Amino acid sequence: MIHDNVLEIAQKYLTKIKKTGAENIMAVCPFHLSDGQPETTPSFTMSLTKGLYFCFACQERGNLHMFLRNVGVSKLVIERHFRPLLDQISSFTPKKPDPLRPAVFDKNPLPESLLGLFDYCPTGLVNEGFPEELLQRYDIGFDRDHMRITFPLRDLNGKLVGISGRTVVEDFPRYKVYDKEYERWGFPFRRTDKRIVLWNADRVYPIAFFQSNAKVVVVEGFKACLRLLQHGFPNTVALLGTHLSFEQQWVLERIGGEVYLMLDNNEWGQRGTARVGAKLAASLTVKVVEYPEEKQQPSDLGPTEIQDAMNSAEDFHLWVTKEKNRWLSERTRQV
């Protein structure tokens, strides 16, 4: 029974466990300190049926696979001993078919052991100021064969569904999602469905399960997402482009709360903001985050600049009106 198996894991790694209902428990958070000492007050909640967890104090959150990783269980042990349980837990699969719900998880995920091929430090990102601890936590690696920094692609359940690589030798394309490469590593050819990937959504979703009215920041790419995570914005997800798929929209609507659009500072980013904002504003509160024109991407910003930009975010509808007026003004001057 999933409930009993998850509880057994919780009892092994958590202290001061107390039931808070038929399916949830509270415990002392194993991931943060209080005044330099291990926390003693229960602030950590976990679902015994879905494996999701969230700490109300340090904001740590994730699914059962992440929990096992974060408490020190090796990838090999997880694959060998916990994979059957992890495969049984489907936090987002309805008991009855729902024709209005898109497929947001992969039925044939890749084994986590595949990431071992890229278990090298991406020094390029370290040189750009990204802490090694952050890169390790999000399984960012390096593919020596293809000279690319690797980013794992995960579905909403946190299962590995693909690998994206960014070249460091000016190869084309700059970013690519691996497909044929899997055959070289002994896996069948596969084509990753990027529509189901909203990068980091598997870590952000638990806050919607345990807390309402979350604020979610939406950026374009991996680096922008990592930079905001680095500077204290854990509820950040990446579209992997400037288009919003139906599946990604469904996930954001499921999370709820306010959406802060913080796309790149170029023409494509502006157009993407208009498109994505129009889709989301029909059901969510959407705000647009603007920042100095000399900064091309959110990854170029420091922590104070990011916070200032977030504080001055404006309602999407007001932003659209302002952009229309600016465009008309430019057209009038040209005439």
C-alpha positions in Angstrom: 0.0 0.0 0.0 1.5 3.4 -1.0 0.3 5.1 2.2 2.2 2.6 4.4 5.4 2.5 2.2 5.7 6.3 2.2 5.1 6.4 5.9 7.8 3.9 6.4 10.2 6.1 4.4 9.1 9.1 6.4 9.7 7.4 9.7 13.2 6.5 8.7 14.3 10.1 7.8 12.0 12.4 9.7 11.5 13.2 13.4 8.5 14.3 15.6 6.1 12.9 13.0 2.4 13.8 13.7 -0.6 12.9 11.5 -2.6 15.9 10.3 -5.3 13.9 8.6 -5.9 10.6 6.8 -3.2 11.3 4.2 -0.8 14.0 5.5 1.8 14.2 8.2 3.8 17.0 9.9 7.4 16.6 11.0 10.6 18.5 11.7 12.2 19.6 8.4 15.4 17.7 7.7 16.7 20.3 5.3 17.2 23.6 7.2 18.8 24.9 10.4 17.4 27.3 13.0 20.1 29.7 14.4 22.8 27.4 13.1 21.2 24.3 14.8 19.0 21.6 13.4 15.3 22.6 13.4 13.2 21.3 16.3 9.7 22.7 15.4 7.6 20.7 13.0 7.2 22.8 9.8 7.5 20.1 7.2 4.4 18.4 5.7 4.2 15.4 3.4 1.4 13.6 1.6 1.5 9.9 2.3 -0.5 9.1 -0.9 1.3 11.4 -3.3 4.7 11.7 -1.9 4.7 15.5 -2.2 6.3 17.5 0.6 6.6 21.2 1.6 8.3 23.1 4.4 6.5 26.2 5.5 9.7 27.6 7.0 12.4 27.1 4.4 10.1 26.6 1.4 11.8 23.3 0.4 9.4 21.3 -1.6 9.3 18.4 -4.1 8.1 14.8 -4.7 9.2 11.5 -3.1 12.1 11.0 -5.6 13.5 14.4 -4.6 13.0 13.7 -1.0 15.1 10.5 -1.2 17.8 12.3 -3.1 17.9 15.2 -0.7 18.2 13.0 2.4 21.2 11.3 0.9 19.9 8.2 -0.8 22.1 7.5 -3.9 20.6 7.4 -7.4 21.6 3.7 -7.7 19.7 2.7 -4.5 16.7 4.7 -5.6 16.6 3.0 -8.9 17.1 -0.5 -7.5 14.9 -0.3 -4.3 12.4 2.5 -4.7 11.6 2.6 -8.4 8.5 0.4 -8.1 7.0 2.6 -5.4 7.9 5.8 -7.4 6.3 4.4 -10.5 3.1 3.7 -8.5 2.8 7.2 -7.3 1.2 9.4 -9.9 0.4 12.6 -8.1 -1.4 14.1 -11.1 -3.2 11.1 -12.7 -7.0 11.2 -12.1 -8.7 8.0 -11.1 -11.1 8.4 -14.0 -10.2 9.6 -17.5 -10.6 13.3 -17.9 -10.9 14.5 -21.5 -10.2 18.1 -20.6 -6.9 17.2 -18.9 -3.8 17.1 -21.2 -1.0 14.5 -20.8 1.5 16.2 -18.5 3.6 13.2 -17.7 5.5 10.6 -19.8 4.4 6.9 -19.8 7.9 5.8 -20.7 10.5 7.8 -18.7 14.2 7.4 -18.9 16.2 5.9 -16.0 17.8 8.3 -13.7 21.1 6.4 -14.2 21.4 8.1 -17.6 22.4 11.3 -15.8 25.5 9.5 -14.6 26.9 10.0 -18.2 27.0 13.7 -17.6 28.2 13.8 -14.0 30.8 16.5 -14.7 30.9 20.0 -13.5 29.7 22.6 -16.1 32.5 25.0 -15.5 31.1 27.5 -17.9 28.1 28.1 -15.7 30.3 28.2 -12.6 32.3 30.9 -14.2 29.1 32.9 -14.8 28.5 32.9 -11.1 26.2 29.8 -10.6 27.1 27.9 -7.4 28.1 24.3 -7.9 25.7 23.2 -5.2 22.8 24.7 -7.2 23.9 23.0 -10.4 24.3 19.7 -8.6 20.9 20.0 -7.0 19.2 20.5 -10.4 21.3 17.7 -12.0 23.0 20.2 -14.4 25.9 18.3 -16.0 28.3 18.2 -18.9 28.3 16.0 -22.0 32.0 15.5 -22.9 31.2 13.7 -26.2 29.1 16.5 -27.6 30.7 19.4 -25.6 27.3 20.5 -24.2 26.1 21.6 -20.8 23.2 19.2 -20.1 19.8 20.0 -18.5 17.4 17.2 -17.5 13.9 17.5 -18.8 11.2 16.2 -16.4 7.5 15.8 -16.5 5.1 17.1 -13.9 5.8 13.9 -11.8 9.5 14.7 -11.8 10.3 11.7 -14.1 13.2 12.1 -16.5 11.8 12.4 -20.1 14.7 13.9 -22.0 18.0 15.7 -22.0 18.7 19.2 -23.5 22.2 20.3 -24.3 23.7 23.7 -24.7 26.9 23.9 -26.8 30.1 25.4 -25.4 31.9 25.3 -28.8 29.5 27.4 -30.9 28.0 24.2 -32.5 24.6 24.4 -34.2 22.0 24.5 -32.8 23.0 26.3 -29.6 20.4 24.4 -27.7 19.2 21.0 -28.7 17.0 18.2 -27.2 18.7 14.9 -27.6 16.9 12.2 -29.6 19.3 10.1 -31.8 22.0 10.3 -29.2 20.1 7.8 -27.0 20.8 4.9 -29.4 24.6 5.5 -28.8 24.0 5.0 -25.1 22.0 1.8 -25.6 18.5 3.3 -25.4 15.8 3.2 -28.1 15.4 6.3 -30.3 12.9 8.7 -28.7 11.6 12.2 -29.5 10.9 14.2 -26.4 7.6 16.0 -26.3 8.7 19.4 -25.2 5.1 20.5 -24.8 4.7 18.6 -21.5 7.9 20.1 -20.1 7.6 23.2 -17.9 11.1 23.3 -16.5 11.1 23.1 -12.6 7.3 22.7 -12.5 7.7 19.4 -10.7 9.3 21.3 -7.8 6.9 24.2 -7.9 3.7 22.2 -8.1 3.8 20.9 -4.4 3.2 24.5 -3.2 -0.1 24.5 -4.9 -1.0 21.2 -3.1 -0.2 22.5 0.3 -0.7 26.3 -0.1 -3.0 28.4 -2.1 -2.3 31.7 -4.0 1.2 30.9 -5.0 3.2 33.5 -7.0 5.0 31.9 -9.9 7.6 33.5 -12.1 7.7 32.4 -15.7 10.9 32.9 -17.7 12.2 31.6 -21.1 15.2 29.4 -20.4 17.3 27.3 -18.1 19.8 30.0 -17.1 17.1 32.6 -16.3 15.3 30.0 -14.2 18.5 29.0 -12.4 19.4 32.7 -11.7 16.1 33.4 -10.0 16.3 30.2 -8.1 19.8 31.2 -7.0 18.5 34.6 -5.7 15.6 33.4 -3.7 12.7 32.8 -6.1 12.0 29.1 -5.8 8.6 29.3 -7.6 10.2 29.9 -11.0 9.6 27.8 -14.1 10.9 28.0 -17.7 8.9 27.7 -20.9 12.0 26.7 -22.9 11.1 29.3 -25.5 8.6 32.1 -25.9 5.6 29.9 -26.7 3.1 28.5 -24.2 1.8 25.0 -25.0 -1.7 23.9 -23.9 -0.1 21.5 -21.5 2.1 24.2 -19.9 -0.9 26.5 -19.6 -2.9 23.7 -17.9 -0.1 23.2 -15.3 0.1 27.0 -14.5 -3.7 27.1 -14.2 -3.5 24.1 -11.9 -0.9 25.8 -9.7 -3.1 29.0 -9.6 -2.1 32.2 -7.9 -0.3 35.1 -9.7 1.9 34.7 -12.7 4.9 37.0 -13.2 6.1 37.0 -16.8 9.8 37.8 -17.0 10.9 37.0 -20.5 14.0 38.2 -22.4 14.5 41.9 -23.2 14.3 41.6 -27.0 11.7 41.7 -29.7 10.9 38.0 -29.4 10.6 38.3 -25.6 8.1 41.2 -26.0 6.0 39.3 -28.5 6.2 36.2 -26.3 5.0 38.2 -23.3 2.0 39.4 -25.3 1.1 35.9 -26.5 1.6 34.1 -23.3 0.1 36.8 -21.2 -3.1 36.9 -23.3 -3.6 33.1 -22.9 -3.0 33.1 -19.1 -4.9 36.3 -18.3 -8.2 34.7 -19.2 -8.0 32.6 -16.1 -5.1 33.9 -13.9 -3.8 37.2 -12.5 -0.8 38.0 -14.8 1.8 40.6 -14.2 4.7 41.7 -16.5 8.2 42.1 -15.0 10.3 44.6 -16.8 14.0 45.4 -16.2 16.7 47.8 -17.6 17.0 47.6 -21.4 20.8 47.1 -21.2 20.2 43.7 -19.5 19.3 41.1 -22.2 18.0 38.3 -19.9 17.0 37.8 -16.3 20.2 35.8 -15.9 22.1 39.1 -16.3 20.5 40.6 -13.2 21.8 40.6 -9.6 19.5 39.9 -6.6 18.7 43.5 -5.9 17.8 44.2 -9.5 15.6 41.1 -9.7 13.8 42.1 -6.5 13.3 45.7 -7.7 11.9 44.4 -11.0 9.5 42.1 -9.2 8.3 44.9 -6.9 7.5 47.1 -9.9 5.7 44.5 -12.0 2.5 45.8 -13.6 -0.8 44.2 -14.5 -0.7 42.6 -17.9 -3.6 44.5 -19.3 -2.0 47.8 -18.3 1.2 46.6 -19.9 -0.6 45.8 -23.1 -2.2 49.3 -23.2 1.2 50.9 -22.6 2.8 48.9 -25.4 0.1 49.8 -27.8 0.5 53.5 -27.0 4.2 53.3 -27.4 3.8 51.5 -30.8 1.4 54.2 -32.0 3.7 56.9 -30.8 6.6 55.4 -32.8 4.4 55.0 -35.9 3.3 58.7 -35.6 6.9 59.9 -35.4 7.9 57.8 -38.5 5.1 59.3 -40.5 
